[in-house]
Amino acid sequence: MRLLVIALATVAVVVHAMDLDPDLVQSALRIARVEHDIEELAHDIEEAGKIDPLGFFKEMHARLDHYEGRFSRFHLRLAERSL
C-alpha cells in the first residue's frame, strides 16, 4: 500500500512538472493495468489448455467405479428408502 502511495505521488509530481493532462495520464494508467490483466488471462488460458479433458473424465470415471464397487445392494436399498 505504501508503494502505491509513493507511485501515485510520483506520478502526480511528474504530471504537474510536465504540464500533462491528468485525464490522459489516468487513461494511460488504466490501459497499462488492462494490458497487465490481459497478459495474466493469456497465461491462465495457456495453462488451462494443458489440461486433457478426456483424461480428466477417465480419471473421475475410474474413481467412481472404485467407490461404486464398495456398495452392496443392501446399501443401495437403504439409500432408496431414505429418499
C-alpha positions in Angstrom: 0.0 0.0 0.0 2.8 2.3 0.9 4.4 1.6 -2.5 1.2 2.5 -4.3 1.0 5.9 -2.5 4.6 6.6 -3.4 4.0 5.7 -7.0 0.8 7.9 -7.2 2.6 10.8 -5.6 5.5 10.4 -8.1 3.0 10.4 -11.0 1.3 13.5 -9.7 4.6 15.3 -9.4 5.6 14.3 -13.0 2.2 15.3 -14.3 2.4 18.7 -12.7 6.0 19.3 -13.7 5.4 18.2 -17.4 2.1 20.1 -17.6 0.3 16.9 -18.8 -3.4 16.5 -18.9 -4.4 14.4 -15.8 -7.2 12.7 -17.7 -4.7 11.4 -20.3 -2.4 10.2 -17.6 -5.3 8.4 -15.8 -6.3 6.8 -19.1 -2.7 5.6 -19.7 -2.6 4.1 -16.2 -5.9 2.3 -16.9 -4.6 1.0 -20.2 -1.4 -0.3 -18.5 -3.5 -2.1 -15.9 -5.8 -3.6 -18.5 -2.7 -4.8 -20.5 -1.4 -6.5 -17.4 -4.7 -8.2 -16.8 -4.8 -9.4 -20.4 -1.3 -10.9 -20.0 -2.4 -12.7 -16.9 -5.5 -14.1 -18.7 -3.5 -15.2 -21.6 -1.2 -17.1 -19.2 -4.2 -18.7 -17.5 -5.7 -19.7 -20.8 -2.4 -21.3 -21.8 -2.2 -23.2 -18.5 -5.9 -24.4 -19.0 -5.0 -25.7 -22.4 -2.6 -28.1 -20.9 -5.4 -30.0 -19.1 -6.7 -33.0 -21.0 -10.5 -33.1 -20.7 -10.8 -36.8 -21.7 -8.1 -37.8 -19.3 -9.9 -35.9 -16.5 -13.1 -37.7 -17.4 -11.5 -41.1 -17.4 -9.8 -40.5 -14.1 -13.2 -39.4 -12.5 -14.9 -42.4 -14.0 -12.3 -44.8 -12.6 -12.6 -43.2 -9.2 -16.4 -43.5 -9.2 -16.2 -47.2 -10.4 -13.9 -47.9 -7.4 -16.4 -46.4 -4.9 -19.5 -47.9 -6.6 -18.0 -51.3 -6.1 -17.9 -50.8 -2.4 -21.7 -50.5 -2.0 -23.8 -53.6 -1.8 -27.4 -54.0 -2.9 -28.3 -53.6 0.8 -26.8 -50.2 0.9 -28.5 -49.1 -2.3 -31.9 -50.3 -0.9 -31.3 -48.3 2.2 -30.5 -45.2 0.1 -33.6 -45.6 -1.9 -35.8 -45.8 1.2 -34.2 -42.6 2.6 -35.4 -40.6 -0.4 
